[in-house]
Amino acid sequence: MEKIEVGEIFTISDENNEEQEVEVLAALNLDGTDYVAVSFVDDLQEDTEEDIDIFFLKVDEDGDFSAIETDEEFDKVSAAFDEMMDEEE
């Protein structure tokens, strides 16, 4: 699998099976698992003062995205991304 790069745009299906384009904002490997932080392309292109929604997705060996299953895993991934963003500021 090729490494997912920040700035790449992918199409995913939401819970209503509607396709949405998302852009990768950050990527990290945590405990041997790859994760990405993504946001909807439409939200990123709008020039507003509102906060944008950011989602964390797990990346499997084939490069496919899946939802994070547990609150524990979400909290761990969220904290790791927060720490990474703090370091970049």
CORBEL-V379687 format. One line per field, one symbol per residue. psi: psi as a letter, one per 30 degrees, with the letter a starting at -180 (. if undefined). A space follows every 10 residues. Layout:
psi: ???
This chain:
psi: kkkkkkfkkl klkafggkkk kkkkflklkj hgkklkkllk eeeefkilfl klkkkkkkka ffgkkllkel eeeeeeeeee eeeeeeef.
